[in-house]
């Protein structure tokens, strides 16, 4: 049986309207790969400012720094995900897996009962 296209999405709402979700985690993964907030933002089709604001929000949400950035210079600046940032990313990905496993039976039930619409025009009806 092919995998269901239904997928739960994890988002944690913090006080003061802060949120932690898959977008910030994807940004962290891109920072790990690129070593740069601006390159990570470009990989996600977002401006440096937007990427920087998301990193700043994550750094303010926790008692430990998630991403450390370095100004330009001979090394050209860059950003590094801290040990805590790696732990946060791993914990979030584990929570996503746990959520999927916990809801697997319900998702199968929904999949078995959903209307399958192949024509995008019909979706708006």
Protein Blocks (a to p, Z undefined) as FASTA:
>chain_A
ZZdfbdcddddddehhiacdfklmmmmmmmmmnopaklmmmmnopafklmmmmmmmmmmm
pmbdfbdcddedjkopaadddfklmmmmmmmmmmmmmmmmmmmmmmmmmmmmpccdfblk
lmmZZ
